[in-house]
Each structure stands twice: as C-alpha cells, then as structure tokens.
Amino acid sequence: MRFHRPYISTTAAVIVSSLGVAAYQHVPEKLPAPAPGTASAVQDAAGPAVQQQPAAATAEPRTSVPPPPQYPARLPGLGPRTLARIPAGARQVVLVTGTGKKSAVSRVVLYQRVDGGWRPGEVWAAHNGYRGWTDEHYAGDLHSPIGVFGLTDAGGRLADPGTKLPYHRSGAFSISGAGIEGEPLAGAFDYVIAINYNRQPGTSPMDGTQPMGANRGGGIWIHVDHGGPTHACVSLSKAHMRQLLRALDPADHPVVVMGDAASLAR
C-alpha cells in the first residue's frame, strides 16, 4: 500500500491516504525560544516568578475642621444704658448708627443672635432725619428719635417680597412730590417697616394711633431711600429693604436700635 506524502500546516496535520482521512492531529505552533539574557529567559530558568504584593496605600492626610466662627458676646458700639434697653428675648437687632448727632447719614447692620454671640450682616448705607438725632422727638422737628423700638409690622405699595412680618399692601402707600433737598419721593413707600415709636404694635403701618399724643410725632418707618435726608425715618435702598424684610422674623422678636454713635455708646 502506498501513502501519499502528508501536507502539514503550522497548526494542524491532516494525513490523507487512498483509504480516506486516516487521522487528524493538532500540532501546536512552536514559539521561538527567548533570547539569552532577557527577562523571559531568566524567568524560564528560575521557575515561575513570584508575584509582587502591591505597595500599601498611603494614608490620606487628615483635613482639620476649622473651628466655628466666634461672634461678639455683646453688640459693638453700644454702652450699658443702650444695652439695658434691648429686650432679653430679642434675637435680631437692626443697628442704625448715625455718623454724628446732627448728621443725616447713617449705616445699618442687621445682627442675629447665634450660639451666644451676635452675627453681623452686611453694612448698608442709610439716611435719617435731616437735623440728625434727638432723645425727645416732637412732630415736625426733623430729627430721628434715639432709642430701642420693636419691629412688628410691615407694608408697602408693592407686593410682599417674602417677609414673615405681617404685611399690608395698599395703594395708600403711594407718595409724590419732593424731599427736603428737592429729590423726588416717588417709590419711597414701596416697602416700609413700622418703627414702634408712638404707635400701636400689631397694626398696619398706616394706622394713625399715637399713644403719646400727636405732638410727639409718629409714622416713623424704615422705608426705601429717595436720595436725601428724611423727616424722621430711616431709609435704605430698595434692594436692601427687600433683604431686610425677608430676614426679619417675628419669632426672633426683632428690634431697631437707632441713634448717633456717641449717644448709643452711653
């Protein structure tokens, strides 16, 4: 019997004879030997390589937590007489500080009672009475009264901007004409907060009740600034009025402490 010469591939050999397929045999490819001196050759000679253990992870550095801010235990710039007039339950104080006894320029800061201290807000520019400040205010004297007064009621010509105070919206808050220095007054009562000087708390700012009598003046508000001094009120920009209205909370029993710096320091 004569066999034909088999054909052999690199991966398999098939032996064919006249009787048909005699056998099938898998022939693995033979890989070339590694060159002497290479890592593979050294590994083959030394046996299987020992798997290296991963290096221990470096511990993350601990981040120190900054201590909570320390707020002043007492309101700055206020003397013992003024501090004694602030109710113990007041946790919000609108501090209005005039630059001088006869000045119509002042600054306003809202303080919030936090963790036994007083957290200050932003400093806002403001106007007060044309002739400055007085300890004994009378109607038409063009002074703002010095003292500590509650802030319980708000209102204005525009819609409530989101205050927690009772808010009375009315067209009666419209005003026109010119201020003491000729500046237009339009929009000055878009937002108002009644200062509880010679008024009945818990009523609209428009309520005209004056418990101390009409000669002691009334209708003293924090309202929108019109670019000049007031008759007796305190005025802030419209944006700051919105901020103040949104911040005040009856649950914190807000008050305004107002006067020139020297008087408040007593």
C-alpha positions in Angstrom: 0.0 0.0 0.0 1.4 3.4 -0.9 0.7 6.5 1.1 0.7 10.0 -0.3 3.1 12.5 1.4 1.0 14.4 4.0 0.6 18.1 4.0 1.4 19.7 7.3 0.3 23.2 8.3 1.7 25.3 11.1 -1.3 24.5 13.3 -2.6 21.1 12.3 -1.7 18.0 10.3 -4.1 16.0 8.2 -3.0 12.6 7.0 -4.8 11.5 3.9 -4.4 8.1 2.2 -6.1 6.3 -0.5 -8.4 5.0 2.1 -9.6 8.5 3.0 -8.8 10.5 6.1 -6.8 8.3 8.3 -6.2 10.7 11.2 -6.5 14.3 12.5 -3.8 15.5 14.8 -3.4 19.0 16.4 0.1 20.3 16.1 0.8 23.3 18.3 3.0 26.1 16.9 6.4 26.1 18.4 7.2 29.6 19.7 10.7 30.8 19.2 13.0 30.5 22.3 13.6 33.7 24.2 16.9 35.4 23.6 19.5 34.7 26.3 19.6 37.4 29.0 16.1 38.6 28.5 13.6 38.6 31.4 11.6 35.8 29.9 14.8 33.6 29.6 15.8 34.3 33.2 12.2 33.6 34.4 12.2 30.3 32.5 15.5 29.3 34.1 14.5 30.3 37.6 11.0 29.0 37.5 7.7 30.8 37.9 8.1 34.5 39.0 6.9 35.4 42.5 4.0 37.9 42.2 4.9 41.2 43.9 2.5 42.4 46.5 1.1 45.9 45.8 2.6 48.7 48.0 0.5 49.7 51.0 -1.8 52.6 50.1 -0.6 55.9 51.5 -2.9 57.2 54.2 -4.9 60.3 53.2 -3.8 63.3 55.2 -6.3 64.3 57.7 -8.1 67.6 56.9 -8.6 69.7 60.0 -12.1 71.1 60.6 -11.9 74.8 61.1 -13.4 76.0 64.4 -16.8 77.7 64.3 -16.6 81.5 64.0 -16.6 83.4 67.2 -19.2 86.2 67.3 -19.0 89.1 69.8 -20.9 88.4 73.0 -22.3 92.0 73.0 -23.4 94.3 70.3 -20.5 96.6 69.2 -20.6 100.3 69.8 -23.4 100.1 72.5 -22.9 101.3 76.0 -24.6 99.9 79.2 -27.6 102.2 79.1 -28.5 101.3 75.5 -27.8 97.6 76.0 -30.1 97.6 79.1 -33.0 98.7 76.9 -32.8 95.8 74.5 -35.3 93.1 75.5 -33.8 89.8 76.7 -35.8 87.9 74.1 -34.6 89.9 71.1 -32.5 87.7 68.8 -32.5 90.2 65.8 -31.2 93.7 66.1 -31.2 96.3 63.3 -28.5 98.6 64.5 -28.7 102.1 62.9 -25.7 104.2 63.7 -25.6 107.9 62.8 -22.3 109.4 61.9 -23.0 112.5 64.1 -25.6 114.0 66.3 -26.6 116.5 63.6 -25.9 114.3 60.6 -28.5 112.8 58.3 -26.1 110.0 57.2 -26.0 106.6 59.0 -25.2 103.0 58.5 -27.3 99.9 59.2 -26.3 96.4 60.2 -28.6 93.5 61.0 -27.3 91.4 63.8 -28.6 87.8 64.5 -28.2 86.1 67.9 -26.2 82.9 67.2 -24.5 80.5 69.7 -24.4 83.1 72.4 -23.0 85.8 70.2 -24.2 88.4 67.6 -23.5 87.5 64.0 -23.3 90.7 61.9 -24.7 91.1 58.4 -23.7 93.5 55.7 -23.2 97.2 56.3 -25.8 99.2 54.4 -25.7 103.0 53.8 -28.8 104.9 55.1 -30.3 108.3 55.7 -32.0 109.5 58.8 -33.7 112.8 59.9 -32.5 116.0 58.3 -31.4 117.5 61.6 -29.9 114.4 63.0 -30.9 112.7 66.2 -32.8 113.6 69.4 -33.6 111.9 72.8 -37.0 113.6 72.8 -38.7 113.7 69.4 -41.6 116.0 68.6 -43.7 116.2 65.4 -42.0 118.3 62.7 -38.6 118.7 64.4 -36.9 116.9 61.5 -34.9 114.7 64.0 -35.0 110.9 64.2 -35.7 109.6 67.8 -32.8 107.8 69.7 -33.8 104.6 71.3 -34.8 100.9 71.1 -38.0 100.1 69.3 -39.8 97.0 68.2 -40.3 95.9 64.6 -43.6 94.1 64.3 -45.4 95.3 61.2 -44.6 96.0 57.5 -46.3 97.0 54.3 -46.0 98.9 51.1 -47.3 99.8 47.7 -45.6 96.7 46.1 -46.4 93.1 46.8 -45.0 91.3 49.8 -41.4 90.3 48.9 -41.4 87.3 51.2 -41.3 88.7 54.7 -42.5 86.8 57.8 -43.8 90.0 59.3 -47.5 90.9 58.8 -47.5 92.8 55.5 -50.2 95.3 54.5 -50.2 96.0 50.8 -52.1 99.2 49.8 -52.1 101.9 47.2 -52.3 104.3 50.1 -48.5 103.9 50.5 -48.1 106.0 47.2 -46.2 109.2 47.6 -45.2 112.0 45.3 -43.6 115.4 45.5 -40.1 116.3 46.5 -37.9 115.7 49.6 -36.2 118.2 51.8 -33.4 118.7 49.3 -35.6 118.6 46.2 -35.2 114.9 45.4 -38.3 113.1 44.1 -40.1 111.0 46.7 -41.8 108.6 44.2 -41.4 104.9 45.3 -40.2 105.8 48.9 -43.0 103.8 50.4 -42.8 100.8 48.0 -41.7 98.9 51.1 -41.9 100.1 54.7 -41.3 98.6 58.2 -43.0 100.4 61.0 -40.8 101.5 63.9 -42.7 101.1 67.1 -42.3 104.7 68.2 -45.6 106.3 69.4 -47.7 103.7 67.6 -49.9 100.7 68.4 -47.9 97.4 67.6 -49.7 94.8 65.7 -51.5 97.2 63.3 -50.8 98.3 59.8 -48.1 100.9 59.4 -50.9 103.2 58.1 -52.6 103.1 61.5 -52.6 106.6 63.0 -52.9 105.7 66.7 -50.4 107.7 68.7 -50.4 106.7 72.4 -48.1 109.5 73.5 -50.1 112.1 71.6 -49.9 113.7 68.2 -47.4 116.3 69.3 -44.8 113.6 69.8 -44.9 112.6 66.2 -45.5 109.3 64.6 -45.5 107.4 61.3 -41.7 106.7 61.7 -40.7 103.9 59.4 -37.7 102.2 57.7 -38.5 102.8 54.1 -37.0 103.0 50.6 -34.3 105.6 50.2 -35.1 108.6 48.0 -31.5 110.0 47.8 -31.8 112.5 50.7 -32.5 113.0 54.4 -35.9 112.1 55.9 -38.2 113.9 58.2 -37.6 111.4 61.0 -37.5 107.9 59.3 -34.6 105.7 58.3 -34.2 104.9 54.6 -32.4 102.1 52.8 -32.0 101.2 49.1 -34.9 99.2 47.6 -32.7 96.1 47.3 -31.6 96.3 51.0 -35.2 96.8 52.1 -36.2 93.6 50.3 -33.3 91.8 52.1 -34.3 93.2 55.5 -37.9 92.3 55.0 -37.0 88.7 54.1 -34.6 88.4 57.0 -36.8 89.7 59.9 -38.7 87.0 61.8 -41.3 87.7 64.5 -40.1 84.6 66.3 -36.8 86.3 66.9 -38.5 89.5 68.4 -36.7 92.0 66.2 -35.9 95.5 67.4 -34.2 98.5 65.9 -31.5 100.3 68.0 -31.0 103.7 66.5 -29.1 106.9 67.2 -25.9 108.7 66.7 -22.7 106.8 67.6 -21.9 108.9 70.7 -25.4 108.6 72.1 -25.6 104.8 71.5 -22.2 104.3 73.3 -23.6 105.6 76.6 
